[in-house]
Amino acid sequence: MQMVSIPDGLEPWEDRSDVCKLALSILQTMPDKLEQLIEMINKEESNKISCVIADACMGWTIRLAKKMGIRSAAFWSSPVATLASVLCIPKLIEDGIINENGIPLNEQIIQLSETMPPIKPKNLVWARRSHLQNSKRSRRSL
């Protein structure tokens, strides 16, 4: 196993604390860079990539691996509550709690699971970002 890094598309001096800007840059830059890296490594007959292991928040890596015919595995590095909220997105939209961009439509208190405390939709991880207009783009990376 060898760990490598690829550029995120931002210059070294650019602010990576702007999550929406970073997410957009990652989606615009990293897929092509990863594909190029895999192609370069796979040119060596004895050292081909057999599996891509990636954080599920970088879902595009799994799609790229599938496109290239490489096995893949995803892990979830964020808290389980974040995973639960992401898995509930279709139901939250269907129930009119959030719109298709992830923006809360009301103040109704929700409970994502019996073992989780109730929350307001405005406290969902993507809704808490200061740039709600970019939440659809950020969620698309999942």
C-alpha positions as a printed Julia matrix, in Angstrom:
142×3 Matrix{Float64}:
   0.0    0.0     0.0
   1.28   3.43   -0.87
  -0.34   6.71    0.1
  -0.1    9.61   -2.33
  -1.5   13.11   -2.53
  -2.83  15.04   -5.49
  -3.43  18.79   -5.86
  -6.77  20.19   -4.7
  -6.69  23.0    -7.26
  -6.02  25.83   -4.82
  -2.72  27.68   -4.65
  -0.7   27.17   -1.44
  -1.59  30.66   -0.17
  -5.33  30.33   -0.83
  -7.74  29.95    2.1
  -8.8   26.33    2.59
 -11.18  27.25    5.43
 -13.8   28.31    2.84
 -15.29  24.82    2.61
 -17.5   25.56   -0.4
 -14.63  27.09   -2.4
 -12.41  24.13   -1.51
 -15.11  21.57   -2.4
 -15.69  23.2    -5.8
 -11.95  23.32   -6.5
 -11.58  19.66   -5.52
 -14.41  18.61   -7.85
 -12.93  20.61  -10.72
  -9.32  19.46  -10.26
  -8.83  16.2    -8.44
 -10.75  13.7   -10.63
  -8.53  14.38  -13.65
  -5.36  14.44  -11.53
  -6.23  11.11   -9.89
  -7.06   9.51  -13.23
  -3.7   10.71  -14.64
  -1.86   9.35  -11.6
  -3.56   5.95  -11.86
  -2.8    5.74  -15.6
   0.85   6.63  -14.96
   1.24   4.01  -12.2
  -0.61   1.34  -14.18
   1.84   1.66  -17.08
   4.22  -0.46  -15.0
   3.24  -4.08  -15.46
   4.42  -5.15  -12.01
   2.9   -2.3   -10.01
  -0.74  -1.89  -11.04
  -3.34  -0.35   -8.75
  -5.76  -3.07   -7.69
  -8.0   -1.13   -5.31
  -8.83   2.47   -4.45
  -9.69   3.15   -0.8
 -11.24   6.56   -0.27
 -13.22   8.63    2.18
 -16.91   8.42    1.24
 -17.01  12.23    1.28
 -14.93  11.98   -1.89
 -17.53   9.85   -3.68
 -16.13  10.83   -7.06
 -13.09   8.59   -6.34
 -15.32   5.51   -6.18
 -17.02   6.46   -9.48
 -13.61   7.02  -11.09
 -12.32   3.64   -9.89
 -15.42   1.93  -11.31
 -14.96   3.76  -14.62
 -11.35   2.51  -14.75
 -12.3   -1.07  -13.82
 -10.59  -0.91  -10.42
 -12.09  -2.31   -7.23
 -12.88   0.26   -4.55
 -13.79   0.62   -0.92
 -15.13   3.61    0.94
 -14.79   4.5     4.59
 -16.63   7.16    6.57
 -14.32   9.42    8.59
 -16.99  11.82    9.83
 -19.22  11.19   12.86
 -21.97   8.62   12.37
 -24.58  11.37   12.84
 -23.3   12.99    9.64
 -23.63   9.7     7.77
 -27.16   9.25    9.14
 -28.18  12.71    7.94
 -26.69  12.14    4.48
 -28.47   8.78    4.13
 -31.74  10.5     5.1
 -31.53  13.17    2.37
 -34.06  11.51    0.01
 -36.57  11.06    2.83
 -36.01  14.61    4.11
 -36.76  15.93    0.61
 -39.78  13.65    0.23
 -41.15  14.77    3.62
 -40.71  18.47    2.72
 -38.14  19.07    5.46
 -35.44  20.29    3.01
 -35.51  21.2    -0.67
 -33.39  19.56   -3.38
 -30.54  21.96   -2.56
 -30.54  20.85    1.09
 -32.0   24.11    2.34
 -34.37  23.67    5.31
 -37.98  24.51    4.47
 -39.3   24.8     8.02
 -38.38  24.71   11.7
 -39.99  21.29   12.31
 -37.92  19.24   14.76
 -36.81  15.94   13.25
 -35.28  12.73   14.58
 -33.1   10.84   12.11
 -33.07   7.68   14.22
 -34.54   6.45   17.51
 -31.08   6.53   19.05
 -30.28  10.12   18.04
 -31.51  13.29   19.7
 -34.06  15.45   17.86
 -32.66  18.38   15.87
 -33.88  21.29   13.8
 -33.21  21.04   10.04
 -31.09  24.21   10.21
 -28.59  22.16   12.28
 -27.99  19.53    9.58
 -24.29  19.52    8.75
 -24.66  21.01    5.25
 -27.27  23.58    6.34
 -24.93  24.99    8.98
 -22.48  26.22    6.36
 -22.48  29.93    5.83
 -22.92  29.54    2.07
 -26.23  27.68    1.69
 -26.37  28.55   -2.0
 -23.41  26.19   -2.47
 -24.81  23.31   -0.4
 -26.09  21.44   -3.46
 -22.61  21.51   -4.95
 -21.05  20.35   -1.68
 -23.59  17.52   -1.23
 -23.03  16.4    -4.83
 -19.45  15.45   -3.89
 -20.87  12.9    -1.44
